[in-house]
């Protein structure tokens, strides 16, 4: 199908900074209960005068608040297992850097992902290029998380025994602002080799973290359609990452309107947002059949190397026909059953088509699953909605 870049930006643009905005939607679900732990009390220690070295009296020893137990995947992923994943969108460089705050954010997000029954997490974060005809790639000082922050996040994911995919994603905000209709799939560098050198230099910055936490997969490109055919550059990039010491899988995520078979990578990701011509009343089984038919257009050997790195849909009327649209119009109407059926159907189709796994898009860094406010939820959100049950069912039964 022909994909409209404007619609794609609705999926990847304003919604990334949604945590800082308020969207007045009907309160369809009750507030999730919040739990709090009272701070531990302490008293002043008593210092002994009978010894040169000060000691603390056993009766008044301060008791530190115990660290919460780390939630771990009950059955960790192993090679050949179906990847049951959530894409965690980690953005905004926290300044001033506060390790305790970042660690708490990471724990909140990852504990929720483990509670869903996932065995995998995809960590997507934004990087930037300097326009539609780029000369360089860079980490934005505001939106790209720092290396220190990513270190804490990867540590928390590894502690929970999650399979980890690290997924840098070229943000489109400044690209679209420069040229109408431009997006990451229409990049035309002034000098392709020099731009790939800059791109590779940025990706190599994360290799020490990949090695430190034994990250399972590194996604070297996402939806970069205009550059997919640069086979020599992609080969050179893979070699640079390998020479830097990374030994895990290196993959590329293709957009849903492109052929995975033409991507010059052995491990392939797919961002799955095909239009399905079905009414909102269609059953999950009918939606799964349509998605399965679409997936099965790919040869069996391609599907066996394919992971659905993104699948999502807004909880809106008529969303089956435009799953890339996240909703911002005055005439949008929430439809939670549409989202639930799509999520369940995507899992059914991915499994039946013998793909390597599925990752639901997405949990935002600033979205606290323990304190949902229905009035601020966006149409794309699944936390606390029926679609969450579909995810749990998918992960439990696969």
C-alpha positions in Angstrom: 0.0 0.0 0.0 1.0 3.6 -0.4 1.8 5.1 2.9 1.1 8.8 3.6 4.1 10.4 5.3 1.7 12.9 7.0 -0.1 10.0 8.7 3.1 8.4 9.6 4.2 11.5 11.5 1.0 11.2 13.5 2.4 7.9 14.7 5.8 9.2 15.5 5.6 13.0 16.1 3.6 14.8 18.7 2.7 11.7 20.6 6.4 11.3 21.8 6.0 14.4 23.9 2.6 13.5 25.0 3.6 13.0 28.6 4.0 16.8 29.0 0.6 17.6 27.5 -3.0 17.1 28.7 -5.6 15.7 26.3 -9.2 15.8 27.5 -10.7 12.4 26.7 -13.8 10.8 28.2 -13.1 8.9 31.4 -13.8 5.4 30.3 -11.8 3.4 32.9 -11.5 3.9 36.6 -8.3 5.3 38.1 -5.8 2.6 38.9 -5.0 2.3 42.6 -1.7 3.8 43.7 0.3 2.3 46.4 2.8 4.1 48.6 5.4 2.9 51.1 5.9 5.0 54.2 9.5 6.2 54.7 11.4 4.2 57.3 12.0 6.1 60.6 15.4 6.4 62.2 16.9 7.7 65.4 20.2 9.3 66.2 23.0 6.8 66.9 24.5 6.5 70.4 28.3 6.9 70.3 30.3 4.8 72.8 33.1 6.6 74.7 34.9 3.4 75.8 36.7 2.9 72.5 38.8 5.1 70.3 36.7 4.0 67.3 33.2 5.3 67.5 30.5 2.6 67.4 26.8 2.5 67.0 24.7 1.1 69.8 22.7 -2.0 68.6 19.5 -0.6 70.2 19.6 2.6 68.1 21.2 1.4 64.9 19.4 3.2 62.0 17.6 0.8 59.7 17.7 1.6 56.0 14.5 1.2 54.1 14.8 -2.2 52.4 15.2 -2.2 48.6 12.2 -3.5 46.8 12.6 -7.0 45.4 13.5 -6.9 41.7 10.8 -8.5 39.6 12.2 -11.1 37.2 10.9 -12.9 34.1 9.7 -16.3 35.3 10.8 -18.0 32.1 13.6 -16.1 30.4 13.9 -16.0 26.7 16.3 -18.4 25.0 17.2 -18.7 21.3 14.3 -20.1 19.3 11.6 -18.9 21.8 8.9 -16.5 20.7 9.8 -12.9 21.7 7.0 -11.5 23.8 7.8 -7.9 23.9 6.9 -4.3 24.7 8.6 -1.3 23.0 9.6 1.1 25.8 10.1 4.6 24.4 12.8 6.2 26.4 13.3 9.9 25.6 14.2 13.2 27.1 17.6 13.8 28.6 17.0 14.2 32.3 18.9 17.3 33.5 20.2 17.6 36.1 21.0 13.9 36.0 19.5 12.2 39.1 20.4 8.5 39.2 17.7 7.7 41.8 14.9 9.3 39.7 16.0 7.5 36.6 16.3 4.2 38.4 12.8 4.6 39.8 11.4 5.4 36.3 13.2 2.4 34.8 11.9 0.1 37.6 8.3 1.3 37.3 8.3 0.7 33.5 10.1 -2.6 33.5 8.2 -4.0 36.4 5.0 -3.4 34.5 6.4 -5.0 31.4 7.4 -8.1 33.4 4.0 -8.2 35.1 2.4 -8.3 31.6 4.2 -11.6 31.1 6.8 -10.3 28.6 10.1 -12.0 28.2 11.5 -9.2 26.0 11.8 -5.4 25.9 12.6 -3.2 23.0 14.2 0.1 24.1 13.5 2.7 21.4 15.1 6.2 21.8 15.3 9.2 19.5 18.4 10.4 17.5 18.5 13.2 15.0 19.8 14.3 11.6 20.3 17.9 10.4 17.4 18.0 7.9 15.9 16.3 4.9 19.3 16.3 3.1 21.5 15.5 6.1 25.2 15.8 6.6 25.4 14.4 10.1 23.6 12.4 12.8 23.6 13.5 16.4 22.2 13.0 19.9 19.9 15.9 20.8 20.7 17.6 24.0 17.0 17.6 25.1 15.3 14.5 23.7 18.1 11.9 23.4 18.7 10.3 26.7 22.3 10.4 28.0 24.7 7.5 28.1 24.5 7.5 31.9 20.7 7.2 31.8 20.8 4.4 29.2 23.3 2.6 31.4 20.8 2.6 34.3 18.0 1.5 32.1 19.9 -1.4 30.5 21.1 -2.5 33.9 17.5 -2.6 35.2 16.4 -4.6 32.1 19.2 -7.1 32.5 18.5 -7.5 36.2 14.9 -8.6 35.3 16.1 -11.2 32.8 14.5 -9.6 29.9 15.7 -10.1 26.3 16.9 -6.6 25.3 16.7 -5.0 21.9 18.2 -1.5 21.6 16.6 0.6 18.9 17.8 4.1 17.9 15.1 5.9 15.9 15.7 8.9 13.7 13.1 11.5 14.9 11.2 13.3 12.2 10.2 16.5 13.8 12.9 18.8 12.3 12.9 16.8 9.0 9.2 17.4 8.5 9.5 21.0 9.5 12.1 21.6 6.8 10.2 20.0 3.9 6.6 19.1 3.5 6.2 15.3 3.2 9.7 14.5 4.3 10.4 11.8 6.9 13.1 9.3 7.8 12.2 7.3 4.8 13.0 10.1 2.3 16.5 11.1 3.5 18.8 12.1 0.7 22.2 12.9 2.2 24.5 15.4 0.4 27.2 12.8 0.6 25.9 9.3 1.4 29.2 7.9 2.5 30.0 10.8 4.8 26.6 10.7 6.3 26.8 6.9 7.0 30.2 7.6 8.7 28.5 10.1 11.0 25.6 7.7 11.6 28.0 4.9 12.4 30.0 7.0 14.8 26.9 7.7 16.8 25.8 4.1 16.9 29.3 3.0 18.0 28.9 5.3 21.1 26.4 2.7 22.5 28.5 -0.4 21.9 30.2 -0.3 25.3 26.7 -0.5 26.9 25.7 -3.3 24.5 28.7 -5.3 25.6 28.4 -4.4 29.3 24.8 -5.7 29.5 25.0 -8.3 26.8 22.2 -6.7 24.8 20.7 -9.3 22.5 19.9 -7.2 19.4 21.0 -3.8 18.0 18.7 -2.3 15.4 20.9 -0.4 13.0 18.1 1.2 11.0 14.4 1.9 11.2 12.2 2.7 8.2 15.0 4.4 6.2 13.4 3.5 2.9 15.5 5.8 0.7 18.7 4.3 2.0 17.8 0.6 2.2 19.5 -0.1 -1.1 22.9 1.1 0.0 24.2 -2.5 0.6 27.8 -1.6 0.8 27.2 1.1 3.4 25.1 -1.2 5.5 27.7 -3.9 5.3 30.4 -1.5 6.3 28.3 -0.3 9.2 27.8 -3.8 10.5 31.5 -4.4 10.3 32.2 -1.3 12.2 29.9 -2.3 15.0 31.4 -5.8 15.1 34.9 -4.4 15.1 33.9 -2.3 18.1 33.2 -5.5 20.0 29.5 -6.1 19.7 28.7 -9.8 19.0 24.9 -9.8 19.2 22.3 -9.7 16.4 22.2 -6.7 14.2 18.9 -6.0 12.5 17.0 -3.5 10.4 13.3 -2.6 10.8 11.4 -2.2 7.5 8.2 -0.1 7.1 5.1 -2.1 6.6 4.7 -1.0 2.9 8.2 -2.3 2.0 9.4 -5.8 1.3 11.5 -7.3 4.1 13.0 -9.7 1.6 14.9 -6.8 -0.1 16.6 -5.6 3.1 20.3 -6.5 3.2 20.1 -8.0 6.8 19.8 -11.5 8.0 17.7 -10.5 11.0 14.7 -8.3 10.0 12.3 -6.2 12.0 8.9 -5.2 10.7 6.8 -2.2 11.8 3.3 -3.6 11.1 0.5 -1.1 10.4 -1.3 -2.4 7.3 -4.8 -1.2 6.5 -7.4 -3.9 7.0 -10.7 -3.4 5.3 -13.0 -4.6 8.1 -15.7 -2.9 10.1 -15.3 -2.2 13.8 -17.7 -5.1 14.5 -15.3 -7.7 13.0 -14.1 -10.4 15.3 -10.5 -10.9 16.5 -10.5 -14.1 14.4 -11.4 -12.2 11.3 -8.8 -9.5 11.9 -6.2 -12.2 12.6 -7.0 -13.9 9.4 -6.5 -10.6 7.5 -3.2 -9.8 9.2 -2.0 -13.4 8.7 -2.8 -13.3 5.0 -0.8 -10.1 4.8 2.2 -11.6 6.6 2.1 -14.8 4.6 2.8 -12.8 1.4 6.4 -13.1 2.6 8.3 -16.3 1.9 8.7 -18.8 4.7 12.4 -18.2 5.0 11.9 -14.5 5.4 9.2 -14.9 8.0 11.5 -17.2 10.0 14.0 -14.3 10.3 11.3 -11.7 10.9 10.3 -10.1 14.2 7.3 -7.6 14.4 9.2 -4.8 16.2 6.2 -2.6 16.3 2.4 -3.2 16.3 -0.1 -0.8 17.7 -3.3 0.9 17.0 -5.4 3.7 18.5 -8.5 2.9 20.4 -10.7 4.7 17.8 -13.6 4.0 15.5 -12.6 2.8 12.0 -9.0 2.3 13.1 -8.6 -1.0 11.3 -8.6 0.9 8.1 -5.8 3.3 9.1 -3.9 1.8 12.1 -1.1 4.3 11.7 -3.4 7.2 12.7 -3.1 7.9 16.5 -6.0 10.4 16.7 -6.0 14.1 17.2 -9.2 15.3 15.4 -12.4 16.6 17.0 -14.4 13.9 15.4 -12.4 11.0 16.8 -14.4 8.6 19.0 -12.8 6.1 21.4 -13.4 2.5 20.7 -11.6 0.2 23.1 -12.7 -3.0 21.6 -11.0 -2.1 18.3 -7.7 -1.8 20.0 -8.2 -5.0 22.0 -9.1 -7.1 18.9 -6.2 -5.7 16.9 -3.7 -6.5 19.7 -5.0 -10.0 20.1 -5.2 -10.6 16.3 -1.6 -9.3 15.7 -0.3 -11.8 18.2 -2.3 -14.7 16.7 -1.1 -13.8 13.2 2.6 -13.4 14.2 2.6 -16.8 15.9 0.7 -18.6 13.2 2.9 -17.1 10.5 6.0 -18.4 12.3 7.6 -15.1 13.0 10.2 -14.7 15.8 8.0 -12.5 18.0 5.9 -9.4 18.5 6.5 -6.1 20.3 3.6 -3.8 21.2 4.1 -0.1 20.6 4.5 1.5 23.1 5.0 2.4 26.8 6.3 5.9 27.3 9.0 6.6 29.8 6.7 9.1 31.5 3.7 6.9 31.6 3.3 5.5 35.1 1.1 2.3 35.0 0.5 2.5 38.7 -1.3 5.8 38.6 -3.4 6.0 35.4 -5.4 9.2 34.9 -8.1 8.4 32.2 -8.6 12.1 31.4 -5.0 12.3 30.2 -4.8 9.0 28.3 -4.2 9.3 24.6 -6.1 7.1 22.0 -2.9 5.1 21.4 -2.4 4.2 25.1 -3.1 0.6 26.2 -2.2 0.7 29.9 -5.3 -0.1 32.0 -7.5 -0.7 28.9 -8.9 -3.9 27.5 -6.0 -4.1 25.0 -3.8 -4.7 28.0 -5.7 -7.9 28.6 -5.1 -8.9 25.0 -1.3 -8.5 25.6 -1.5 -10.5 28.8 -3.3 -13.3 26.9 -0.8 -13.2 24.1 2.1 -13.5 26.4 0.5 -16.2 28.6 -0.4 -18.5 25.7 2.8 -18.3 23.7 
